[in-house]
Amino acid sequence: METLLFLFPQFNYMAPKEEAYFKMLGPEDLRAPKMKDDSSRQKDKERKSRLSLFLTKSGSHENVSPHKKTNTASSDISPEAALQWSDSFEELLKHSDGVETFSQFLRTEFSEENIEFWLACEEYKTIDSETKLLSKAKYIYTIFIESEAPKEVNIDYNTKMAIQKSIAQPTKSCFEAAQMKVHSLMKKDSYPRFLHSDIYLRLTRRKGPGATMFRRRSRSCVFNERGEATTEPSAW
């Protein structure tokens, strides 16, 4: 099927005004714009697919952690080992099992990007090759720092701009300020909640605060001769 397309003379200043122009368009001419649109849509789908695949693969900190390992089964962690993590946030970060468990907790709060960024910075500081340092710096900046990054961390504007200026010639300390801010955020905000979370309490085999209080009150109960419960002063 062919389509008749009129070309009006007023758009052609070199042609006589009384002359009408037209061109016969074949099916292949009509298909060309549609094929371009389809190709553009396909490329958009491929880009979204690649981003989705990347985010799926990087859903765990294993992709950026210097302690690459599979998920640790809770049954492999002793209560004594888990109790050590409550000494301090720094103590928790010394243990790979503690980092993994803390990461699981952060996923429940949708803030796992903080520990992933911290671990990426730790690995970054161990790189000696300038080429690899530049590549890793650009990776960290793209994933965690720049605006609208897939796993953008919450840092202030000045810190972000300082990193942006240094990213062309990165040093081992270019992420240090941002890493300290994220570390402080996790220590003051996420870590205390982690110590009271079900994930951690199950590992230490502790009960929640409510259960502990009930157990202590019940120990101070005695029964009189009529079988009625009464309370007595207790050292608890």
Disulfide bonds with the S-S distance in Angstrom:
none
